[in-house]
Amino acid sequence: MARSQVIADSPKSTQVLELLTAKELEALLKIDVKTIYSYVQRGLIPYVRIESNVRFPKHQIIEWIEDRNYKPRSIHKS
């Protein structure tokens, strides 16, 4: 299950940051853990390093996916 942290942006607002493990990200993306770690080494995917552990902020992963989403242009016939 994803780990959550509460991050205070200001005294009045808080934001929950879900951190995923590589195994959890594997299930989400349907990509092998070895490929995920390869992406980390190549700097292709957002991640956080906590000592020797690598975690993936879920909101950044979702944005990363959206940025790579192919949207074909509509074809208008005359």
Contacts in CASP RR format, 6 or more apart in sequence:
PFRMAT RR
TARGET T0000
AUTHOR 0000-0000-0000
METHOD contacts of the structure
MODEL  1
MARSQVIADSPKSTQVLELLTAKELEALLKIDVKTIYSYVQRGLIPYVRI
ESNVRFPKHQIIEWIEDRNYKPRSIHKS
1 24 0 8 1.000
2 18 0 8 1.000
2 19 0 8 1.000
2 20 0 8 1.000
2 24 0 8 1.000
2 58 0 8 1.000
3 18 0 8 1.000
3 19 0 8 1.000
3 20 0 8 1.000
3 21 0 8 1.000
3 55 0 8 1.000
4 16 0 8 1.000
4 17 0 8 1.000
4 18 0 8 1.000
4 19 0 8 1.000
5 16 0 8 1.000
5 17 0 8 1.000
5 19 0 8 1.000
6 14 0 8 1.000
6 15 0 8 1.000
6 16 0 8 1.000
6 17 0 8 1.000
7 14 0 8 1.000
7 15 0 8 1.000
7 16 0 8 1.000
7 17 0 8 1.000
8 14 0 8 1.000
9 15 0 8 1.000
17 57 0 8 1.000
17 58 0 8 1.000
17 59 0 8 1.000
18 57 0 8 1.000
18 58 0 8 1.000
18 59 0 8 1.000
19 48 0 8 1.000
19 55 0 8 1.000
19 56 0 8 1.000
19 57 0 8 1.000
19 58 0 8 1.000
20 28 0 8 1.000
20 55 0 8 1.000
20 56 0 8 1.000
20 57 0 8 1.000
20 58 0 8 1.000
20 61 0 8 1.000
21 55 0 8 1.000
21 56 0 8 1.000
22 33 0 8 1.000
22 36 0 8 1.000
22 37 0 8 1.000
22 54 0 8 1.000
22 56 0 8 1.000
23 33 0 8 1.000
24 56 0 8 1.000
25 31 0 8 1.000
25 36 0 8 1.000
25 56 0 8 1.000
25 61 0 8 1.000
26 32 0 8 1.000
26 33 0 8 1.000
26 36 0 8 1.000
28 61 0 8 1.000
29 36 0 8 1.000
29 61 0 8 1.000
29 65 0 8 1.000
36 45 0 8 1.000
37 54 0 8 1.000
39 45 0 8 1.000
40 47 0 8 1.000
40 54 0 8 1.000
45 56 0 8 1.000
45 61 0 8 1.000
45 64 0 8 1.000
46 56 0 8 1.000
46 57 0 8 1.000
46 60 0 8 1.000
46 61 0 8 1.000
46 63 0 8 1.000
46 64 0 8 1.000
47 54 0 8 1.000
47 55 0 8 1.000
47 56 0 8 1.000
47 57 0 8 1.000
48 54 0 8 1.000
48 55 0 8 1.000
48 56 0 8 1.000
48 57 0 8 1.000
49 55 0 8 1.000
END
